[in-house]
Every structure is written in structure tokens, then in C-alpha cells.
Amino acid sequence: MSIKGTAIWEDTVERLQFPALDSNLEVDLCVVGLGASGLRAVMHAAERGLKVVGIDGGVIAGAAAGRNGGLMLAGTADFYNDACERLGDDRAAKIYQHTLDEMAHVVPLLEGNVRMTGVLRTEDTDEGLAEAAKHLAALRRDGFPVEAYDGSQGQGILIPTDGSFHPVDRAMRFAQLATQMGAQLFESTVATDVRPHEVRTADGVISARHVLVATDGFLKRVLPALADGVRQVRLQMIATEPDAIDLKYPSYTHFGYDYWQQRPDGRVAIGGGRHQVKESEFTDDDTPTRELFEYLEQRLRSLGVTAAITHHWAAIVSYTDNEQPIAREVMPGVWGLGAFNGTGNVVGTMLGRALVDQMIDGRSQILSDFYGE
Ligand SMILES: Cc1cc2nc3c(=O)[nH]c(=O)nc-3n(C[C@H](O)[C@H](O)[C@H](O)COP(=O)(O)OP(=O)(O)OC[C@H]3O[C@@H](n4cnc5c(N)ncnc54)[C@H](O)[C@@H]3O)c2cc1C
């Protein structure tokens, strides 16, 4: 059987389609990049009464937002105990709570395609288990739900407030809601030049009071001012035919490098392995590789999954040297959002919403807490 190079999510959802921009527009906000982060900003801006347009150079959720593992995790890319060390207990707790609040906003919008079963962090080394114990202790100390886990899926901790979802379905629902709220969306519309109050595309110029660039893996390409300390990284996944195994909990392991979920139809999607081949994955080329396929296949089989592999895909995300996401004004009226260090499903949408509040109100509690300002 030939293996598809597209994400499993593309097979199981009906895509909405949007035209390309072919005229000039004048709006309050132009969002460049319609992954989930950009779409959430579009929705929130429309909800708050702004005239908003969103453009994507490809299709909606054609990049990481539609090709990821579908884990919905509270907090940032740091484990909670590491976040406490890096940011201080108070700031880490506030950020964690903001991400829980973001999930509480989004989950009802995804009814039928989100499962808040809890997510496992398992580890199979003494070092990993010791770190998982610190992770548990820090969450418990600060009153966030967490349980020790020792069962058929390994040993570690269960975070009952986390869950999994269908990434392309989420984006389609966001797009539908955004248009129902009056936003205009365009696909196949590349921003060729972004400057204060103006976004240029091949067939139209958008004049905007605010511009929000939400292009995670391609952030520094669109906003070269953000290039310092930002690295593009390829992440890869494979998926299978339905399998009889019951992986009740979506999981991540090996310090979060490997992660998987089993879909309700029995298919398993698993990603990771970057720790095996670090340097080759610092790239903007989203072609999946044989080396990672072999690693992921072996990882999949170690879970007991025997079903045939049907998909192997990759997408590009951005990492920062200081491991903090970017959500800030880069030029007057031009805001950059991205570089979620590989864990942007919740943080990305939360910061997209926060930036819109910052533009409208001149402040956002989320941004103040996030950046400790
Ligand atoms: C394989 C993989 C697995 C992952 N698993 C998880 C996970 O389980 N949990 C988690 O939290 N995170 C995960 N992530 C990370 C997460 O997917 C991303 O952080 C998040 O989806 C980023 O979404 P976004 O909307 O900010 O950006 P993107 O989805 O990258 O969207 C950016 C959009 O900008 C568009 N664009 C780029 N340049 C231009 C331009 N010049 N003009 C117009 N449009 C442009 C692109 O076409 C794209 O649609 C994973 C990522 C990958 C790749």
C-alpha cells in the first residue's frame, strides 16, 4: 500500500473553501496566516466589533495547525515544574490558569470532535520518572488537577484536564464561526509585503489599522525583524489504519518528544523522534524523511499497534532560543505571533485572542501575566 504524504486529518473532514483576494480592502484588522492562532484572533476581533479580514497564502490550516498531533495541553512547552523554575511560581501558575481558561472557551466550540479524557505523560527511565514526579508535585502544590498513573499505558502522570481533538476540524469550525460573525477570509493570498497599516498581496492591497502576522513556522520569513533567536523546525508524524488496541489516553513520553493519540475510529497518529536526529530537523523543508519514518514505525510497534501505516507527513514550526513564544508589536500597528516551541495548540489561540484585546484596550491581562510585565 502506498503511504500518503498528507496528514490523516485531511481524509476525515470536509474543507470549507474561500476565494483569493482580488481587490483592495480597508479594515480595522488584517490577520496574515489562518492557522488556529490567526483564526482565533479573527473570531475574537469580529466578536469585539472590528472589521476584520484574514488571509492565508495556502489553505486554512494547511500548515502546522492542520498537521499536528491534536493534543490539547494546558501550560506552555515547558513542563509545569520547569515553567515554575524559569518564570517563577506565581507567573507560571497564572499562565497555566489562562491556558485552562482558553480550553474552557474553545472546547464547547468543538463538540463531537474533542475528547477531554485526560492526557498521560509516561516515562520509561529513572530520570524521566523522577522528572514526572516533580511535574506532579508542582501541579498538585498549586492546586491544578493531576494524578499518578501506573497502568496498561505505562508509568507516569495523568493530567485529567488535557485532551485531544481533530486539528483540521477545529480550524474549519473557527473559520465558519468567524465568517458568521462577519469576518472576510481569503485563501491562496500570500502577503508579499507587511508594513505599518498595509499588507500587500498579488491582487490587492489591504489597508488596516492593525496587522497581526500569525505564521508560526514562517514568522521570520514574513517579519524578518523577528529572525533573531528564532529557528525553524520540522516535526513529523505517521498514522495507521484502525487498530484493535485500546489506547484510552492520548500520551506523550521521552520528555514530550514522542506523542500519540488513537482516534475514535481506531486509527493511531504518532509523532516525535526529533531528539534522535536533531540537526537535520532544523529546516524549513516540510518533506518527511525515511529516518524519522523508521523511528516512528518502531515507536508505534512498541505500543503494540500492528495496523498498516497509511500516512507520513511533516510541518514546520518555530522555536525560540529563550523558549518563550512571540506575541508582540514588531512595528507600529504590526503584531507578530508564533514560535510556540512545538506546543501551540492552546497557547497560540490564547495569545491570538490576547493580542486583539491588547490592540483594542491597550492592555491584556493574559499578555501581562505571560510576559511578567
Ligand atoms: C507534527 C506536529 C505535531 C504537533 N503536535 C502538537 C500537539 O499535539 N499539541 C500542540 O499544542 N502543538 C503541537 N504542534 C505545534 C502546533 O501545531 C503549532 O504550534 C500550531 O499549530 C501553530 O498554529 P498557528 O496557527 O500559529 O500557525 P500555522 O498553523 O503554522 O499557520 C500559519 C499559516 O500562515 C500561512 N502563511 C505563511 N506565510 C504567509 C504569507 N506570507 N501570507 C499569507 N499566509 C502565510 C501558512 O499558509 C499557514 O496556514 C505540532 C506541530 C507539528 C508540526
The ligand as an SDF file (V2000), in Angstrom:
LIG
                    3D

 53 58  0  0  0  0  0  0  0  0999 V2000
    3.7810   17.3270   13.5160 C   0  0  0  0  0  0  0  0  0  0  0  0
    3.3830   18.3440   14.5410 C   0  0  0  0  0  0  0  0  0  0  0  0
    2.7910   17.9240   15.7260 C   0  0  0  0  0  0  0  0  0  0  0  0
    2.4080   18.8700   16.6820 C   0  0  0  0  0  0  0  0  0  0  0  0
    1.6940   18.4500   17.7610 N   0  0  0  0  0  0  0  0  0  0  0  0
    1.2100   19.3680   18.6410 C   0  0  0  0  0  0  0  0  0  0  0  0
    0.3570   18.9650   19.6930 C   0  0  0  0  0  0  0  0  0  0  0  0
   -0.0380   17.7990   19.7970 O   0  0  0  0  0  0  0  0  0  0  0  0
   -0.0460   19.9120   20.5900 N   0  0  0  0  0  0  0  0  0  0  0  0
    0.3220   21.2310   20.4680 C   0  0  0  0  0  0  0  0  0  0  0  0
   -0.0600   22.0620   21.2920 O   0  0  0  0  0  0  0  0  0  0  0  0
    1.0830   21.6530   19.4320 N   0  0  0  0  0  0  0  0  0  0  0  0
    1.5230   20.7620   18.5110 C   0  0  0  0  0  0  0  0  0  0  0  0
    2.2570   21.1680   17.4450 N   0  0  0  0  0  0  0  0  0  0  0  0
    2.5240   22.6040   17.2910 C   0  0  0  0  0  0  0  0  0  0  0  0
    1.2980   23.3170   16.7440 C   0  0  0  0  0  0  0  0  0  0  0  0
    0.7920   22.5870   15.6640 O   0  0  0  0  0  0  0  0  0  0  0  0
    1.6310   24.7280   16.2660 C   0  0  0  0  0  0  0  0  0  0  0  0
    2.3220   25.4430   17.2680 O   0  0  0  0  0  0  0  0  0  0  0  0
    0.3650   25.4950   15.9400 C   0  0  0  0  0  0  0  0  0  0  0  0
   -0.4940   24.6940   15.1600 O   0  0  0  0  0  0  0  0  0  0  0  0
    0.6810   26.7600   15.1790 C   0  0  0  0  0  0  0  0  0  0  0  0
   -0.5240   27.2580   14.6480 O   0  0  0  0  0  0  0  0  0  0  0  0
   -0.5510   28.6950   14.0140 P   0  0  0  0  0  0  0  0  0  0  0  0
   -1.9360   28.9680   13.6250 O   0  0  0  0  0  0  0  0  0  0  0  0
    0.1070   29.6740   14.9240 O   0  0  0  0  0  0  0  0  0  0  0  0
    0.4250   28.6070   12.7600 O   0  0  0  0  0  0  0  0  0  0  0  0
    0.3360   27.7050   11.4110 P   0  0  0  0  0  0  0  0  0  0  0  0
   -0.5610   26.5690   11.5550 O   0  0  0  0  0  0  0  0  0  0  0  0
    1.7440   27.4560   11.0210 O   0  0  0  0  0  0  0  0  0  0  0  0
   -0.3620   28.6860   10.3740 O   0  0  0  0  0  0  0  0  0  0  0  0
    0.3440   29.6970    9.7530 C   0  0  0  0  0  0  0  0  0  0  0  0
   -0.3520   30.0000    8.4370 C   0  0  0  0  0  0  0  0  0  0  0  0
    0.3170   31.1240    7.8640 O   0  0  0  0  0  0  0  0  0  0  0  0
    0.2760   30.9680    6.4680 C   0  0  0  0  0  0  0  0  0  0  0  0
    1.2960   31.8360    5.8780 N   0  0  0  0  0  0  0  0  0  0  0  0
    2.6420   31.7390    5.9660 C   0  0  0  0  0  0  0  0  0  0  0  0
    3.2320   32.7320    5.2880 N   0  0  0  0  0  0  0  0  0  0  0  0
    2.2380   33.5010    4.7620 C   0  0  0  0  0  0  0  0  0  0  0  0
    2.2040   34.6770    3.9640 C   0  0  0  0  0  0  0  0  0  0  0  0
    3.3230   35.3070    3.5520 N   0  0  0  0  0  0  0  0  0  0  0  0
    0.9970   35.1820    3.5980 N   0  0  0  0  0  0  0  0  0  0  0  0
   -0.1540   34.5860    3.9870 C   0  0  0  0  0  0  0  0  0  0  0  0
   -0.1750   33.4670    4.7420 N   0  0  0  0  0  0  0  0  0  0  0  0
    1.0010   32.9290    5.1340 C   0  0  0  0  0  0  0  0  0  0  0  0
    0.5010   29.4790    6.2400 C   0  0  0  0  0  0  0  0  0  0  0  0
   -0.0090   29.0710    4.9880 O   0  0  0  0  0  0  0  0  0  0  0  0
   -0.2440   28.8670    7.4210 C   0  0  0  0  0  0  0  0  0  0  0  0
   -1.5460   28.4280    7.0940 O   0  0  0  0  0  0  0  0  0  0  0  0
    2.6730   20.2540   16.4780 C   0  0  0  0  0  0  0  0  0  0  0  0
    3.2500   20.6760   15.2840 C   0  0  0  0  0  0  0  0  0  0  0  0
    3.5900   19.7350   14.3110 C   0  0  0  0  0  0  0  0  0  0  0  0
    4.1850   20.2150   13.0240 C   0  0  0  0  0  0  0  0  0  0  0  0
  1  2  1  0
  2  3  1  0
  2 52  2  0
  3  4  2  0
  4  5  1  0
  4 50  1  0
  5  6  2  0
  6  7  1  0
  6 13  1  0
  7  8  2  0
  7  9  1  0
  9 10  1  0
 10 11  2  0
 10 12  1  0
 12 13  2  0
 13 14  1  0
 14 15  1  0
 14 50  1  0
 15 16  1  0
 16 17  1  0
 16 18  1  0
 18 19  1  0
 18 20  1  0
 20 21  1  0
 20 22  1  0
 22 23  1  0
 23 24  1  0
 24 25  2  0
 24 26  1  0
 24 27  1  0
 27 28  1  0
 28 29  2  0
 28 30  1  0
 28 31  1  0
 31 32  1  0
 32 33  1  0
 33 34  1  0
 33 48  1  0
 34 35  1  0
 35 36  1  0
 35 46  1  0
 36 37  1  0
 36 45  1  0
 37 38  2  0
 38 39  1  0
 39 40  1  0
 39 45  2  0
 40 41  1  0
 40 42  2  0
 42 43  1  0
 43 44  2  0
 44 45  1  0
 46 47  1  0
 46 48  1  0
 48 49  1  0
 50 51  2  0
 51 52  1  0
 52 53  1  0
M  END
$$$$
